[in-house]
């Protein structure tokens, strides 16, 4: 099985790197595949140098995808900020990732929590040419169908809804461990 999203360095997997978490330095190791992106939880910790590092890493051939990035409205509980304020900041950061995805012709890996209507609207508005992948999808079949109807790919980890997995065409279904 190919692991489309993990945080552990291993072969036959796409290893996710977040520049905010890697301020001590980062080195892409030969023979591994990566995705690079700033997690929506890190939106308020992001510095301009993190965006420069993200861009520099993204152009590397070993980087196959942009992300994990996205929208996480659940962050309001941890940040004590308004839902609108958090989603606005995350949308700006997501737009940076989107432009990078389009410029480099690499898929976008999305972390979406309590913001599915927003991500569907953004996909309609921005009209990406690259695949958008919902990572760690656990939703009900109705949500899976809606996302598939809007052209999303779904990636399933250890915990998932079997009915959603079954209705997702193999051509739009990925498997992941999301292991830390």
C-alpha positions as CSV (number, residue, x, y, z in Angstrom):
1,X,0.0,0.0,0.0
2,X,1.2,3.5,-0.9
3,X,0.9,5.8,2.1
4,X,-0.3,9.2,0.7
5,X,0.3,11.1,4.0
6,X,2.5,10.5,6.9
7,X,4.8,12.4,9.2
8,X,7.3,9.6,9.6
9,X,10.2,9.2,7.3
10,X,9.6,6.0,5.4
11,X,9.8,4.7,1.8
12,X,6.7,4.1,-0.3
13,X,5.0,7.1,1.4
14,X,4.6,10.9,1.1
15,X,6.2,12.4,4.1
16,X,4.7,15.7,5.2
17,X,6.9,18.6,6.3
18,X,5.7,21.9,7.8
19,X,8.2,24.8,7.6
20,X,6.9,26.3,10.9
21,X,7.7,23.1,12.7
22,X,11.1,22.8,11.0
23,X,12.7,26.1,11.9
24,X,15.7,24.3,13.3
25,X,16.5,23.2,9.8
26,X,15.3,20.8,7.2
27,X,17.0,18.4,4.7
28,X,15.2,16.4,2.1
29,X,16.7,12.9,2.1
30,X,17.4,11.2,-1.2
31,X,15.1,8.4,-2.0
32,X,12.0,9.7,-0.2
33,X,8.9,11.6,-1.3
34,X,7.5,14.6,0.4
35,X,4.6,17.1,0.7
36,X,5.2,20.5,2.1
37,X,2.8,22.9,3.7
38,X,1.9,25.0,6.7
39,X,-0.8,23.3,8.8
40,X,-3.8,25.5,9.6
41,X,-3.1,25.2,13.3
42,X,0.2,27.1,12.6
43,X,-1.5,30.0,10.9
44,X,-0.8,32.5,13.7
45,X,2.8,31.3,14.2
46,X,3.7,31.6,10.5
47,X,6.6,34.1,9.7
48,X,7.5,35.4,6.2
49,X,10.7,33.2,6.4
50,X,8.4,30.1,6.7
51,X,6.7,31.1,3.4
52,X,10.1,31.5,1.7
53,X,11.2,28.1,3.0
54,X,7.9,26.5,1.9
55,X,8.4,27.9,-1.7
56,X,12.0,26.8,-1.8
57,X,11.1,23.2,-0.7
58,X,8.1,23.0,-3.0
59,X,10.2,23.3,-6.1
60,X,12.3,20.3,-5.2
61,X,11.5,17.2,-7.4
62,X,11.1,15.0,-4.3
63,X,8.2,17.1,-3.3
64,X,5.1,15.6,-4.9
65,X,2.4,17.6,-3.3
66,X,1.6,20.9,-1.6
67,X,0.1,20.7,1.9
68,X,-1.1,19.7,4.5
69,X,-2.8,23.1,4.5
70,X,-6.4,24.1,4.8
71,X,-9.2,25.3,7.1
72,X,-9.8,24.2,10.7
73,X,-12.7,26.0,12.4
74,X,-12.2,23.9,15.5
75,X,-9.2,26.1,16.2
76,X,-11.5,28.7,17.7
77,X,-11.7,26.6,20.8
78,X,-7.9,26.7,21.3
79,X,-7.2,30.2,20.0
80,X,-10.1,32.1,21.7
81,X,-10.6,34.0,18.4
82,X,-13.8,34.3,16.3
83,X,-14.5,31.6,13.7
84,X,-14.6,34.3,11.0
85,X,-11.2,35.7,12.0
86,X,-9.5,32.2,12.1
87,X,-11.0,31.1,8.8
88,X,-10.1,34.5,7.2
89,X,-6.4,34.0,8.2
90,X,-6.4,30.4,7.2
91,X,-8.0,31.2,3.8
92,X,-5.2,33.7,3.1
93,X,-2.6,31.1,3.9
94,X,-4.5,28.5,1.9
95,X,-4.5,30.9,-1.1
96,X,-0.7,31.0,-0.9
97,X,-0.6,27.2,-1.0
98,X,-3.2,27.1,-3.8
99,X,-1.1,29.4,-6.0
100,X,2.0,27.3,-5.4
101,X,0.1,24.2,-6.2
102,X,-1.0,25.7,-9.5
103,X,2.3,27.2,-10.4
104,X,4.2,23.9,-9.8
105,X,1.5,21.6,-11.1
106,X,1.4,19.6,-7.8
107,X,-1.8,18.3,-6.0
108,X,-3.0,20.1,-2.9
109,X,-3.4,18.1,0.4
110,X,-6.1,19.6,2.6
111,X,-6.8,19.5,6.3
112,X,-10.5,20.4,6.7
113,X,-12.3,20.5,10.0
114,X,-15.8,22.0,10.4
115,X,-15.3,24.0,7.2
116,X,-16.5,21.8,4.3
117,X,-19.0,24.4,2.8
118,X,-16.1,26.9,2.8
119,X,-13.7,24.6,1.0
120,X,-16.3,23.7,-1.6
121,X,-17.0,27.4,-2.2
122,X,-13.3,28.2,-2.5
123,X,-12.8,25.4,-5.0
124,X,-15.7,26.8,-7.0
125,X,-14.3,30.3,-6.8
126,X,-10.6,29.5,-7.5
127,X,-11.2,26.7,-10.1
128,X,-8.0,24.7,-9.6
129,X,-6.5,22.6,-12.3
130,X,-4.6,20.5,-9.8
131,X,-6.3,17.8,-7.7
132,X,-7.5,18.8,-4.2
133,X,-7.2,15.9,-1.7
134,X,-9.2,15.9,1.6
135,X,-6.8,14.1,3.9
136,X,-8.0,11.9,6.8
137,X,-11.6,11.9,5.6
138,X,-13.9,10.4,8.2
139,X,-17.2,11.9,7.1
140,X,-20.6,10.4,6.3
141,X,-21.5,9.1,2.8
142,X,-23.6,12.2,2.1
143,X,-20.6,14.5,2.6
144,X,-18.3,12.1,0.7
145,X,-20.8,12.2,-2.2
146,X,-20.9,16.0,-2.1
147,X,-17.1,16.3,-2.1
148,X,-16.8,13.8,-4.9
149,X,-19.4,15.7,-7.0
150,X,-17.2,18.8,-6.6
151,X,-14.1,17.0,-7.9
152,X,-12.3,16.3,-4.6
153,X,-10.2,13.2,-3.9
154,X,-10.6,11.6,-0.6
155,X,-7.8,10.1,1.5
156,X,-8.7,7.6,4.2
157,X,-6.6,6.8,7.3
158,X,-7.0,4.3,10.1
159,X,-10.4,5.7,11.2
160,X,-13.0,6.2,8.5
161,X,-16.6,5.6,7.6
162,X,-16.7,2.3,5.6
163,X,-19.7,3.4,3.6
164,X,-17.9,6.6,2.5
165,X,-14.8,4.5,1.6
166,X,-17.0,2.1,-0.5
167,X,-18.7,4.8,-2.5
168,X,-15.5,6.6,-3.4
169,X,-14.2,5.4,-6.8
170,X,-10.8,3.8,-6.6
171,X,-9.5,6.5,-9.0
172,X,-10.3,9.2,-6.4
173,X,-9.4,7.3,-3.2
174,X,-6.1,7.4,-1.4
175,X,-4.9,5.6,1.7
176,X,-2.8,7.1,4.5
177,X,-1.5,6.5,7.9
178,X,-1.1,10.1,9.1
179,X,1.4,8.5,11.5
180,X,3.4,10.8,13.7
